Amino acid sequence: MERWRQAWRQRGSAGLESKGPQSPSRLSERQFAQVDRDLEKGPLAHGWEDQRWTLARIKTLIGRRFHVSYTVQGVWKLMPRNGWSCQQPVRRVIERDDGAIEVWKKQVWPQVKA
């Protein structure tokens, strides 16, 4: 804690700015580009049945592909550094029929609502 005070006294708020990650990534730029391509293919292409990437799945994918071990928290920190963000998936079934849904909304729902 004393280092923070000293940095504040010497350089003000600029002294407290992040200097980036404390340890280098265990994946090279080339390897992360491959992870990026694998993520773009989707979880189904890698053996997971639903269409969601979780941190645990990404951790497993990296371990299988490059024999590099990350913790879930390590993957959490790795992803934003490389342009990925945390998102909540829109839950939709693969067999979804948007046309049938529109017909239901326009024809059936008004009758049910009345």
N, C-alpha and C positions, 0 to 999 in steps of 0.2 A: 504494500500500500504506500510505503514511503516513496517508491519510484514514481508513482502517479503524482504525488504532491510535488516532487522535485521537477518532473516534466512540466507540470502546470506552472510552476514558478518560473522556470527557465524559458518556456516557449508558448505559454498560454494554451488556448484550445488546440492549436496546431500540434502541441506536444502530446496530446491525447488521441490524435487520429490513428486509425488502424494502419499498421504497416503490412497488412496482408496476412495470409496464413502462416502460422509458426513453423509448420513442417511442409516440405514439398510433397506434392501428390505422388502416390505410388504408381500411378498410371501416367504414361507418356502422353503427349498430345495425340500421337498416332493411335494409341490404344483407346483413348477416350473417344476419338473419332469413330472407332469401331463400335464402342459401346453405344454411341449416338445412333449409328446405323441399326444396331440390334434393337434399340428402343423404338425406333421408327417402324420396325417390322411388326411390333406389337407383342403382347404376352402370349397370344395363341401360337405364334410361330416358335415359341420357346417352351411349349408344353403346359402353359397355364390356361385353363378353360375360360375364365372370364377376361374381360377386356380392361383390366386395371393393372397399372404398374404400382407396386408398393415398394417401399425402401428395402424391405426384406427380399423381395424378388430381384431387385436391381443388385443387391449385395450378392445374392446367389448367382446371378448372371455373370457378374465380374469375377467371382471365384471360379466358376466353371470355365470361363473363357481364358482367363489370364493367370489362374492359380495365385491370385492376390487376395488377401483377406482384409476386408473392411468391416467395421462395426456398422450397425444401422445408423448411429449418430454420425459416423464418418461419411456414409453415403449421403446423409442429410446435408452435410457441409460441402461435399463434393459437387452435388448437382447444381446449386446456384452459381458456383464458381465457373461452371461450364455452360451457363445459359439456360438451364432447366429451372422451372418453378414448380411449386407445390400447387396442385389443382385438385378440386373435388370433381370426380367424374360425374357426367350426366348418365344416370342409370337407364339404359335402354336395352331391350332384348334384341338379339341379332335378327329374330324373325319379325320384327316390328313392321307393320304395314301402314305407312302414313296415309295412304289413300283411304283405307277403311276407317281410320281414325277420323279423318275429315268428314266422311259421310256420316259417321255416328254423331259427331258434334253438330252437324247441320240438320240432320233428319230425326235422329232418335232422341237426343238430349232435350230438345225443346218439348217433345211430347212427355218425357219423363218428368221434366221440371214443372210442367203444368199440372 
